[in-house]
Amino acid sequence: MKKLLSLSVVTAMAVMGAISVHAAEVTLTIHHFLGPKSPAHVKMLQPWAERVEKDSGGRIEVKIFPNMALGGKPPELYQQVRDGVVDIVWTVPGYTPGVFPRTEVFELPTVHNGDAKATNAAIQEIYPLIAEDFKDIHPLLVHVHAGNALHTVDKKVMSLNDVKGMKIRTPSRTGGWMIEAWGADPVGMPLPTLPQALSKGVVDGGLVPFEIFPPFKLAELTKNSLVGEKDERFGTSTFLFAMNKDSYNRLPGDLKAVIDKNSGPAFSEEMGVVWNEVEKPGMGMQEKSGGEIVHLDATAKAAFDAAGEKVVERFVEEVGKRGINGQQLVDDARKAIAKNSN
């Protein structure tokens, strides 16, 4: 009688999803560099893992390790997934300069304008032009966030001249090129090290989106933020959500189909909406703390755009040395972004 009761309880709990009767056939690890309260973890990686587990009927278990919990530093994430140290990573291609030359086109100022949904759709549309960058991994999603605003500790920036001589954190080499075109000094560093760099005066400001204000408390470290006349951004960062090739290839066909279902255009559009929306809390925090969000006037914006065009020209020249038609990438990216913009 006791055994029957126990089985009934187990069955009821399984129906309610409290436990799994069948152990997972596959366990996939996801490794990333942000914390468990970051938008990327909460809004993207956790929901993705839950959908994959559900769509696989519990045959796939996904374990997420934030904050580089499995070891290494953020720039090593791409190598970890390529070499099979972990199954899946979410990382910034810009942390490994030169490895993703084609993909950099979407980071460029005057190419990306501030709409993550439009740029994500453009990436999907012209993906064959950048696919060579990902030949050693199985990409699940290549996407952007809303884009970089300039956040400064003290100085209020209202024109290009105001930036000259400042030390500014950059997330990527193209961001570094842009800072140089402004007449400022780029300082490369992964995002988790930025708060300390701001508080200790290592940098005068940083290029980041507003989304990271809540988890990194940037409203306490910066007094001013700068965006374009119509909230345009100064380029962006691309992000890579990718799986080890062998981890993907050894899945049975029906489980590969689960992964495929949770990749591609629909996922890209969803994340574009998410990254546009997660800007709002951070912007609110900056204003509530007494900080100011400065919108450039048309004249000042034109000066920043002229500097941005120099970055585009440098990109075309740099990738051209590797036999890549950079001008075609720029033209096609701009056309696709414009097509997908509201």
MARNU-567272 format. One record per residue (C-alpha): residue in one letter; residue number from 0; x, y, z. Coordinates in nm, 2 decimals. Layout:
("A" NUM (X Y Z))
...
This chain:
("M" 0 (0.00 0.00 0.00))
("K" 1 (0.28 0.24 0.08))
("K" 2 (0.45 0.16 -0.25))
("L" 3 (0.13 0.23 -0.44))
("L" 4 (0.09 0.56 -0.26))
("S" 5 (0.45 0.66 -0.33))
("L" 6 (0.41 0.59 -0.70))
("S" 7 (0.09 0.79 -0.71))
("V" 8 (0.27 1.09 -0.55))
("V" 9 (0.56 1.05 -0.80))
("T" 10 (0.32 1.04 -1.09))
("A" 11 (0.13 1.34 -0.97))
("M" 12 (0.45 1.54 -0.92))
("A" 13 (0.58 1.44 -1.27))
("V" 14 (0.25 1.56 -1.42))
("M" 15 (0.29 1.89 -1.24))
("G" 16 (0.64 1.92 -1.37))
("A" 17 (0.79 1.90 -1.02))
("I" 18 (1.02 1.62 -1.11))
("S" 19 (1.12 1.44 -1.42))
("V" 20 (1.05 1.06 -1.45))
("H" 21 (1.30 1.02 -1.73))
("A" 22 (1.66 1.15 -1.68))
("A" 23 (1.78 1.38 -1.96))
("E" 24 (1.97 1.21 -2.24))
("V" 25 (2.18 1.51 -2.31))
("T" 26 (2.32 1.78 -2.08))
("L" 27 (2.43 2.11 -2.25))
("T" 28 (2.64 2.37 -2.07))
("I" 29 (2.61 2.74 -2.14))
("H" 30 (2.90 2.96 -2.02))
("H" 31 (2.89 3.34 -2.02))
("F" 32 (3.06 3.64 -1.87))
("L" 33 (2.77 3.84 -1.71))
("G" 34 (2.59 3.78 -1.38))
("P" 35 (2.27 3.59 -1.31))
("K" 36 (2.07 3.91 -1.28))
("S" 37 (2.19 4.06 -1.61))
("P" 38 (1.93 4.10 -1.90))
("A" 39 (2.12 3.85 -2.11))
("H" 40 (2.09 3.58 -1.85))
("V" 41 (1.73 3.66 -1.74))
("K" 42 (1.58 3.77 -2.07))
("M" 43 (1.76 3.55 -2.32))
("L" 44 (1.96 3.25 -2.18))
("Q" 45 (1.72 3.13 -1.92))
("P" 46 (1.41 3.14 -2.14))
("W" 47 (1.60 2.97 -2.42))
("A" 48 (1.72 2.69 -2.19))
("E" 49 (1.36 2.64 -2.06))
("R" 50 (1.22 2.62 -2.42))
("V" 51 (1.48 2.37 -2.53))
("E" 52 (1.41 2.15 -2.23))
("K" 53 (1.04 2.17 -2.29))
("D" 54 (1.05 2.12 -2.66))
("S" 55 (1.28 1.82 -2.61))
("G" 56 (1.03 1.66 -2.37))
("G" 57 (1.30 1.67 -2.10))
("R" 58 (1.55 1.48 -2.31))
("I" 59 (1.78 1.79 -2.31))
("E" 60 (1.89 1.95 -1.99))
("V" 61 (2.06 2.29 -2.01))
("K" 62 (2.29 2.42 -1.73))
("I" 63 (2.39 2.78 -1.74))
("F" 64 (2.71 2.90 -1.58))
("P" 65 (2.73 3.29 -1.55))
("N" 66 (3.02 3.50 -1.43))
("M" 67 (3.28 3.28 -1.60))
("A" 68 (3.20 3.02 -1.34))
("L" 69 (3.37 2.74 -1.54))
("G" 70 (3.70 2.93 -1.55))
("G" 71 (3.89 3.16 -1.78))
("K" 72 (3.83 3.52 -1.88))
("P" 73 (3.57 3.66 -2.12))
("P" 74 (3.80 3.68 -2.42))
("E" 75 (3.85 3.31 -2.39))
("L" 76 (3.48 3.21 -2.44))
("Y" 77 (3.51 3.18 -2.81))
("Q" 78 (3.80 2.94 -2.78))
("Q" 79 (3.62 2.74 -2.51))
("V" 80 (3.32 2.67 -2.74))
("R" 81 (3.54 2.61 -3.05))
("D" 82 (3.75 2.36 -2.86))
("G" 83 (3.46 2.19 -2.69))
("V" 84 (3.56 2.29 -2.33))
("V" 85 (3.19 2.39 -2.30))
("D" 86 (2.89 2.32 -2.53))
("I" 87 (2.75 2.67 -2.57))
("V" 88 (2.87 3.02 -2.50))
("W" 89 (2.73 3.37 -2.52))
("T" 90 (3.01 3.62 -2.59))
("V" 91 (3.12 3.93 -2.77))
("P" 92 (3.31 3.87 -3.10))
("G" 93 (3.49 4.19 -3.04))
("Y" 94 (3.67 4.04 -2.74))
("T" 95 (3.87 3.84 -3.00))
("P" 96 (3.98 4.10 -3.25))
("G" 97 (4.04 3.99 -3.61))
("V" 98 (3.85 3.66 -3.57))
("F" 99 (3.52 3.79 -3.70))
("P" 100 (3.62 4.06 -3.96))
("R" 101 (3.30 4.04 -4.16))
("T" 102 (3.07 4.06 -3.86))
("E" 103 (3.23 4.39 -3.75))
("V" 104 (3.03 4.57 -4.02))
("F" 105 (2.72 4.57 -3.79))
("E" 106 (2.91 4.74 -3.51))
("L" 107 (3.01 5.04 -3.72))
("P" 108 (2.89 5.39 -3.64))
("T" 109 (2.65 5.52 -3.91))
("V" 110 (2.57 5.16 -4.00))
("H" 111 (2.39 5.06 -3.68))
("N" 112 (2.17 5.34 -3.57))
("G" 113 (2.02 5.23 -3.25))
("D" 114 (1.74 4.97 -3.33))
("A" 115 (1.84 4.62 -3.23))
("K" 116 (1.54 4.47 -3.40))
("A" 117 (1.63 4.62 -3.74))
("T" 118 (2.00 4.53 -3.72))
("N" 119 (1.92 4.18 -3.60))
("A" 120 (1.69 4.13 -3.90))
("A" 121 (1.96 4.26 -4.13))
("I" 122 (2.21 4.01 -3.99))
("Q" 123 (1.97 3.73 -4.07))
("E" 124 (1.91 3.87 -4.41))
("I" 125 (2.27 3.90 -4.53))
("Y" 126 (2.41 3.62 -4.31))
("P" 127 (2.56 3.44 -4.61))
("L" 128 (2.80 3.73 -4.64))
("I" 129 (2.94 3.69 -4.29))
("A" 130 (2.90 3.31 -4.25))
("E" 131 (3.27 3.24 -4.31))
("D" 132 (3.34 3.40 -3.97))
("F" 133 (3.16 3.12 -3.80))
("K" 134 (3.30 2.82 -3.99))
("D" 135 (3.46 2.66 -3.68))
("I" 136 (3.14 2.67 -3.46))
("H" 137 (2.77 2.62 -3.49))
("P" 138 (2.61 2.97 -3.44))
("L" 139 (2.27 2.98 -3.28))
("L" 140 (2.23 3.35 -3.30))
("V" 141 (2.43 3.65 -3.40))
("H" 142 (2.27 3.97 -3.26))
("V" 143 (2.33 4.32 -3.14))
("H" 144 (2.21 4.53 -2.84))
("A" 145 (2.05 4.87 -2.88))
("G" 146 (2.39 5.03 -2.91))
("N" 147 (2.66 5.23 -2.74))
("A" 148 (2.59 5.55 -2.56))
("L" 149 (2.88 5.75 -2.41))
("H" 150 (2.86 5.76 -2.03))
("T" 151 (3.10 5.99 -1.85))
("V" 152 (3.20 6.01 -1.48))
("D" 153 (3.19 6.39 -1.46))
("K" 154 (3.23 6.58 -1.79))
("K" 155 (2.92 6.67 -1.98))
("V" 156 (2.98 6.61 -2.35))
("M" 157 (2.78 6.82 -2.60))
("S" 158 (3.01 6.83 -2.90))
("L" 159 (3.29 6.64 -3.06))
("N" 160 (3.55 6.89 -2.91))
("D" 161 (3.43 6.80 -2.56))
("V" 162 (3.55 6.44 -2.61))
("K" 163 (3.91 6.51 -2.72))
("G" 164 (4.17 6.38 -2.48))
("M" 165 (3.93 6.17 -2.28))
("K" 166 (4.01 5.81 -2.18))
("I" 167 (3.71 5.60 -2.29))
("R" 168 (3.64 5.23 -2.25))
("T" 169 (3.57 5.05 -2.58))
("P" 170 (3.41 4.70 -2.62))
("S" 171 (3.58 4.63 -2.95))
("R" 172 (3.85 4.73 -3.20))
("T" 173 (3.59 4.92 -3.41))
("G" 174 (3.48 5.10 -3.10))
("G" 175 (3.85 5.19 -3.05))
("W" 176 (3.87 5.32 -3.40))
("M" 177 (3.57 5.54 -3.34))
("I" 178 (3.72 5.68 -3.01))
("E" 179 (4.04 5.76 -3.20))
("A" 180 (3.85 5.93 -3.47))
("W" 181 (3.70 6.15 -3.19))
("G" 182 (4.04 6.25 -3.08))
("A" 183 (4.01 6.05 -2.76))
("D" 184 (4.21 5.76 -2.61))
("P" 185 (4.04 5.41 -2.63))
("V" 186 (4.09 5.17 -2.34))
("G" 187 (3.99 4.81 -2.42))
("M" 188 (3.83 4.60 -2.14))
("P" 189 (3.56 4.35 -2.09))
("L" 190 (3.24 4.49 -1.95))
("P" 191 (3.27 4.33 -1.60))
("T" 192 (3.59 4.54 -1.53))
("L" 193 (3.43 4.88 -1.63))
("P" 194 (3.27 4.98 -1.29))
("Q" 195 (3.60 4.96 -1.11))
("A" 196 (3.78 5.14 -1.40))
("L" 197 (3.53 5.42 -1.37))
("S" 198 (3.55 5.44 -0.99))
("K" 199 (3.93 5.45 -0.99))
("G" 200 (3.96 5.70 -1.27))
("V" 201 (4.13 5.45 -1.51))
("V" 202 (3.88 5.58 -1.77))
("D" 203 (3.67 5.90 -1.79))
("G" 204 (3.38 5.72 -1.95))
("G" 205 (3.27 5.42 -2.14))
("L" 206 (3.08 5.30 -2.44))
("V" 207 (2.80 5.08 -2.33))
("P" 208 (2.42 5.05 -2.36))
("F" 209 (2.18 5.16 -2.09))
("E" 210 (2.08 4.80 -2.03))
("I" 211 (2.38 4.74 -1.81))
("F" 212 (2.30 5.02 -1.57))
("P" 213 (2.09 4.81 -1.33))
("P" 214 (2.33 4.51 -1.28))
("F" 215 (2.65 4.72 -1.28))
("K" 216 (2.51 5.03 -1.09))
("L" 217 (2.65 5.27 -1.35))
("A" 218 (2.40 5.54 -1.24))
("E" 219 (2.61 5.57 -0.93))
("L" 220 (2.94 5.60 -1.13))
("T" 221 (2.84 5.83 -1.41))
("K" 222 (2.67 6.17 -1.42))
("N" 223 (2.61 6.21 -1.79))
("S" 224 (2.51 6.00 -2.09))
("L" 225 (2.53 6.10 -2.46))
("V" 226 (2.31 5.98 -2.74))
("G" 227 (2.22 6.11 -3.09))
("E" 228 (1.96 6.37 -3.18))
("K" 229 (1.70 6.09 -3.21))
("D" 230 (1.85 5.85 -2.96))
("E" 231 (2.09 5.72 -3.23))
("R" 232 (2.39 5.53 -3.09))
("F" 233 (2.76 5.54 -3.15))
("G" 234 (2.79 5.19 -3.31))
("T" 235 (2.71 4.88 -3.12))
("S" 236 (2.85 4.54 -3.01))
("T" 237 (2.77 4.22 -3.18))
("F" 238 (2.71 3.92 -2.97))
("L" 239 (2.75 3.55 -3.05))
("F" 240 (2.54 3.27 -2.91))
("A" 241 (2.71 2.96 -3.04))
("M" 242 (2.74 2.59 -2.99))
("N" 243 (3.04 2.36 -3.03))
("K" 244 (3.02 2.18 -3.36))
("D" 245 (3.07 1.83 -3.22))
("S" 246 (2.81 1.90 -2.94))
("Y" 247 (2.56 1.98 -3.21))
("N" 248 (2.65 1.71 -3.46))
("R" 249 (2.63 1.42 -3.21))
("L" 250 (2.27 1.50 -3.12))
("P" 251 (2.01 1.27 -3.28))
("G" 252 (1.81 1.43 -3.56))
("D" 253 (1.50 1.51 -3.35))
("L" 254 (1.71 1.69 -3.09))
("K" 255 (1.90 1.88 -3.35))
("A" 256 (1.56 1.99 -3.47))
("V" 257 (1.48 2.13 -3.12))
("I" 258 (1.80 2.34 -3.13))
("D" 259 (1.72 2.45 -3.49))
("K" 260 (1.37 2.55 -3.39))
("N" 261 (1.51 2.77 -3.12))
("S" 262 (1.76 2.95 -3.35))
("G" 263 (1.71 3.17 -3.65))
("P" 264 (1.49 3.46 -3.76))
("A" 265 (1.21 3.42 -3.50))
("F" 266 (1.46 3.41 -3.21))
("S" 267 (1.65 3.70 -3.37))
("E" 268 (1.34 3.92 -3.38))
("E" 269 (1.25 3.83 -3.03))
("M" 270 (1.59 3.93 -2.90))
("G" 271 (1.58 4.25 -3.10))
("V" 272 (1.26 4.35 -2.92))
("V" 273 (1.41 4.25 -2.58))
("W" 274 (1.72 4.45 -2.63))
("N" 275 (1.53 4.76 -2.73))
("E" 276 (1.30 4.73 -2.43))
("V" 277 (1.57 4.67 -2.17))
("E" 278 (1.72 5.01 -2.24))
("K" 279 (1.43 5.19 -2.07))
("P" 280 (1.50 5.09 -1.70))
("G" 281 (1.87 5.20 -1.73))
("M" 282 (1.77 5.53 -1.88))
("G" 283 (1.53 5.58 -1.60))
("M" 284 (1.79 5.50 -1.34))
("Q" 285 (2.03 5.76 -1.49))
("E" 286 (1.77 6.03 -1.48))
("K" 287 (1.63 5.93 -1.14))
("S" 288 (1.98 5.95 -0.98))
("G" 289 (2.02 6.31 -1.10))
("G" 290 (2.23 6.22 -1.41))
("E" 291 (2.15 6.37 -1.74))
("I" 292 (2.10 6.21 -2.08))
("V" 293 (2.22 6.46 -2.34))
("H" 294 (2.08 6.45 -2.70))
("L" 295 (2.31 6.59 -2.96))
("D" 296 (2.17 6.87 -3.17))
("A" 297 (2.18 6.84 -3.55))
("T" 298 (2.52 7.02 -3.59))
("A" 299 (2.69 6.82 -3.32))
("K" 300 (2.55 6.50 -3.45))
("A" 301 (2.68 6.57 -3.80))
("A" 302 (3.03 6.61 -3.66))
("F" 303 (3.01 6.27 -3.48))
("D" 304 (2.88 6.12 -3.80))
("A" 305 (3.17 6.25 -4.00))
("A" 306 (3.41 6.09 -3.75))
("G" 307 (3.20 5.77 -3.78))
("E" 308 (3.24 5.77 -4.16))
("K" 309 (3.62 5.77 -4.11))
("V" 310 (3.57 5.45 -3.91))
("V" 311 (3.37 5.29 -4.19))
("E" 312 (3.65 5.38 -4.44))
("R" 313 (3.91 5.23 -4.21))
("F" 314 (3.70 4.91 -4.18))
("V" 315 (3.67 4.88 -4.56))
("E" 316 (4.05 4.92 -4.59))
("E" 317 (4.13 4.68 -4.31))
("V" 318 (3.92 4.39 -4.43))
("G" 319 (4.02 4.46 -4.78))
("K" 320 (4.37 4.35 -4.68))
("R" 321 (4.22 4.01 -4.61))
("G" 322 (4.05 3.98 -4.94))
("I" 323 (3.71 4.08 -4.81))
("N" 324 (3.49 4.33 -5.00))
("G" 325 (3.42 4.56 -4.71))
("Q" 326 (3.23 4.82 -4.92))
("Q" 327 (2.98 4.55 -5.02))
("L" 328 (2.93 4.45 -4.66))
("V" 329 (2.87 4.81 -4.56))
("D" 330 (2.63 4.88 -4.85))
("D" 331 (2.43 4.56 -4.80))
("A" 332 (2.42 4.60 -4.42))
("R" 333 (2.29 4.96 -4.45))
("K" 334 (2.03 4.86 -4.71))
("A" 335 (1.91 4.57 -4.50))
("I" 336 (1.89 4.78 -4.18))
("A" 337 (1.70 5.05 -4.36))
("K" 338 (1.46 4.79 -4.50))
("N" 339 (1.39 4.65 -4.16))
("S" 340 (1.36 4.98 -3.97))
("N" 341 (1.01 5.11 -3.87))
